[in-house]
Amino acid sequence: MKSKEISSRYKALSADEMAKWKSKVDAAKEVYKKEMAEYEKTHPKEDKKPKAKAKKAAEGKKKKKKPEPESESSESEEESADDSDDSDDSDSDSDSD
């Protein structure tokens, strides 16, 4: 059934039918309350504070840090590559000695 159809049927109920369904709802609520009370005796409610911490942790996970832009000093990278080349050259010089 679609919600519109259910809504129109509900609005079309007579007062007697409405009272019948209301009494069923009230009975179901009482059963629920009793079952919930029994459950809460064996499973006490947890504090809301840990949930708040968990929520903050979850929010922290959602936010990702943007990577920092790489520096434009490609010369320093080339120099470090040159440095490693120099050490290779020095090894080759020592091999020739």
Backbone hydrogen bonds in HBPLUS format (Angstrom, degrees):
<---DONOR---> <-ACCEPTOR-->    atom                        ^
c    i                          cat <-CA-CA->   ^        H-A-AA   ^      H-
h    n   atom  resd res      DA  || num        DHA   H-A  angle D-A-AA Bond
n    s   type  num  typ     dist DA aas  dist angle  dist       angle   num
A0006-ILE N   A0002-LYS O   3.05 MM   4  6.38 161.3  2.08 155.3 160.6     1
A0007-SER N   A0003-SER O   2.87 MM   4  5.99 160.1  1.91 146.8 152.6     2
A0008-SER N   A0004-LYS O   2.96 MM   4  6.18 159.1  2.01 146.4 151.5     3
A0009-ARG N   A0005-GLU O   2.99 MM   4  6.20 156.7  2.04 148.1 154.6     4
A0010-TYR N   A0006-ILE O   2.89 MM   4  6.09 157.4  1.94 151.5 157.8     5
A0011-LYS N   A0007-SER O   3.03 MM   4  6.24 161.0  2.06 149.7 154.3     6
A0012-ALA N   A0008-SER O   3.09 MM   4  6.19 132.1  2.32 134.7 147.1     7
A0012-ALA N   A0009-ARG O   3.13 MM   3  5.02 129.2  2.40  91.4 105.3     8
A0013-LEU N   A0010-TYR O   3.22 MM   3  5.45 162.4  2.25 106.5 111.9     9
A0018-MET N   A0014-SER O   2.88 MM   4  6.05 159.5  1.92 152.7 159.3    10
A0019-ALA N   A0015-ALA O   2.94 MM   4  6.11 153.0  2.01 143.1 149.7    11
A0020-LYS N   A0016-ASP O   3.04 MM   4  6.30 152.3  2.11 144.5 151.9    12
A0021-TRP N   A0017-GLU O   3.05 MM   4  6.36 164.2  2.08 154.6 157.2    13
A0022-LYS N   A0018-MET O   2.88 MM   4  6.03 152.4  1.95 146.2 155.0    14
A0023-SER N   A0019-ALA O   2.96 MM   4  6.15 152.2  2.04 146.0 152.0    15
A0024-LYS N   A0020-LYS O   3.21 MM   4  6.55 149.4  2.31 141.5 149.6    16
A0025-VAL N   A0021-TRP O   2.94 MM   4  6.23 153.3  2.02 147.7 155.2    17
A0026-ASP N   A0022-LYS O   2.92 MM   4  6.18 160.5  1.96 150.0 154.8    18
A0027-ALA N   A0023-SER O   3.02 MM   4  6.19 157.3  2.07 144.6 150.3    19
A0028-ALA N   A0024-LYS O   3.00 MM   4  6.20 159.2  2.04 146.5 152.1    20
A0029-LYS N   A0025-VAL O   2.92 MM   4  6.18 151.5  2.00 149.7 157.9    21
A0030-GLU N   A0026-ASP O   3.09 MM   4  6.37 154.0  2.16 146.4 152.4    22
A0031-VAL N   A0027-ALA O   3.12 MM   4  6.43 160.5  2.16 150.2 154.9    23
A0032-TYR N   A0028-ALA O   2.97 MM   4  6.17 160.5  2.01 147.9 153.5    24
A0033-LYS N   A0029-LYS O   2.87 MM   4  6.11 161.6  1.91 151.5 156.2    25
A0034-LYS N   A0030-GLU O   3.04 MM   4  6.27 159.0  2.08 150.4 155.2    26
A0035-GLU N   A0031-VAL O   2.98 MM   4  6.20 166.6  2.00 154.1 157.8    27
A0036-MET N   A0032-TYR O   2.81 MM   4  5.97 157.9  1.86 153.4 160.2    28
A0037-ALA N   A0033-LYS O   2.94 MM   4  6.08 151.1  2.03 141.8 149.5    29
A0038-GLU N   A0034-LYS O   3.08 MM   4  6.35 157.6  2.13 149.5 154.7    30
A0039-TYR N   A0035-GLU O   2.98 MM   4  6.19 157.4  2.03 146.4 153.0    31
A0040-GLU N   A0036-MET O   2.88 MM   4  6.07 159.6  1.93 149.9 155.1    32
A0041-LYS N   A0037-ALA O   3.21 MM   4  6.42 132.5  2.45 137.5 148.5    33
A0041-LYS N   A0038-GLU O   3.26 MM   3  5.29 136.0  2.47  95.2 106.9    34
A0042-THR N   A0039-TYR O   3.12 MM   3  5.50 127.9  2.40 105.2 117.1    35
A0043-HIS N   A0039-TYR O   2.84 MM   4  5.96 138.0  2.02 147.1 160.7    36
A0052-ALA N   A0048-LYS O   3.10 MM   4  6.44 148.0  2.21 148.0 157.3    37
A0052-ALA N   A0049-LYS O   3.00 MM   3  5.04 118.3  2.39  97.9 113.4    38
A0053-LYS N   A0049-LYS O   3.04 MM   4  6.41 154.6  2.10 154.1 161.0    39
A0054-ALA N   A0050-PRO O   2.89 MM   4  6.14 157.5  1.94 148.1 154.5    40
A0055-LYS N   A0051-LYS O   2.79 MM   4  6.00 148.1  1.89 144.2 153.7    41
A0056-LYS N   A0052-ALA O   2.90 MM   4  6.17 157.3  1.95 147.8 153.4    42
A0057-ALA N   A0053-LYS O   2.90 MM   4  6.13 156.2  1.95 148.0 154.8    43
A0058-ALA N   A0054-ALA O   2.88 MM   4  6.08 152.2  1.96 143.2 150.9    44
A0059-GLU N   A0055-LYS O   2.85 MM   4  6.15 152.1  1.93 147.5 155.5    45
A0060-GLY N   A0056-LYS O   2.87 MM   4  6.11 150.8  1.96 144.6 152.9    46
A0061-LYS N   A0057-ALA O   3.03 MM   4  6.31 141.7  2.18 140.7 150.5    47
A0062-LYS N   A0058-ALA O   3.13 MM   4  6.40 140.7  2.29 140.1 150.2    48
A0062-LYS N   A0059-GLU O   3.11 MM   3  5.07 124.6  2.44  93.1 107.4    49
A0063-LYS N   A0059-GLU O   3.22 MM   4  6.54 151.2  2.31 149.4 155.4    50
A0074-SER N   A0072-GLU O   2.86 MM   2  5.63 129.3  2.12 109.5  93.9    51
A0076-SER N   A0073-SER O   3.31 MM   3  5.84 137.9  2.50 106.8 114.1    52
A0078-GLU N   A0074-SER O   2.94 MM   4  6.29 153.0  2.01 146.7 154.7    53
A0079-GLU N   A0075-GLU O   2.74 MM   4  5.98 153.9  1.81 151.7 159.4    54
A0080-SER N   A0076-SER O   3.01 MM   4  6.19 153.9  2.08 139.2 145.5    55
A0081-ALA N   A0077-GLU O   3.00 MM   4  6.25 145.1  2.12 139.2 149.2    56
A0082-ASP N   A0078-GLU O   2.72 MM   4  6.02 148.3  1.82 145.0 155.0    57
A0083-ASP N   A0079-GLU O   2.73 MM   4  6.01 148.2  1.83 146.2 155.5    58
A0084-SER N   A0080-SER O   3.17 MM   4  6.40 152.0  2.25 138.2 143.9    59
A0085-ASP N   A0081-ALA O   3.01 MM   4  6.29 144.9  2.13 138.8 149.2    60
A0086-ASP N   A0082-ASP O   2.78 MM   4  6.08 147.9  1.88 150.0 159.1    61
A0087-SER N   A0083-ASP O   3.11 MM   4  6.43 153.1  2.19 145.4 151.4    62
A0088-ASP N   A0084-SER O   3.15 MM   4  6.40 146.3  2.27 137.3 146.2    63
A0089-ASP N   A0085-ASP O   2.85 MM   4  6.17 150.2  1.94 146.1 155.1    64
A0090-SER N   A0086-ASP O   2.85 MM   4  6.14 152.9  1.92 148.7 156.0    65
A0091-ASP N   A0087-SER O   3.05 MM   4  6.26 147.3  2.16 137.8 146.1    66
A0092-SER N   A0088-ASP O   2.98 MM   4  6.27 152.6  2.06 145.2 152.7    67
A0093-ASP N   A0089-ASP O   2.87 MM   4  6.14 146.4  1.98 145.9 155.7    68
A0094-SER N   A0090-SER O   2.99 MM   4  6.19 155.4  2.05 143.9 149.8    69
A0095-ASP N   A0091-ASP O   2.99 MM   4  6.20 138.8  2.17 140.1 151.3    70
A0096-SER N   A0092-SER O   3.17 MM   4  6.38 145.5  2.29 138.1 146.0    71
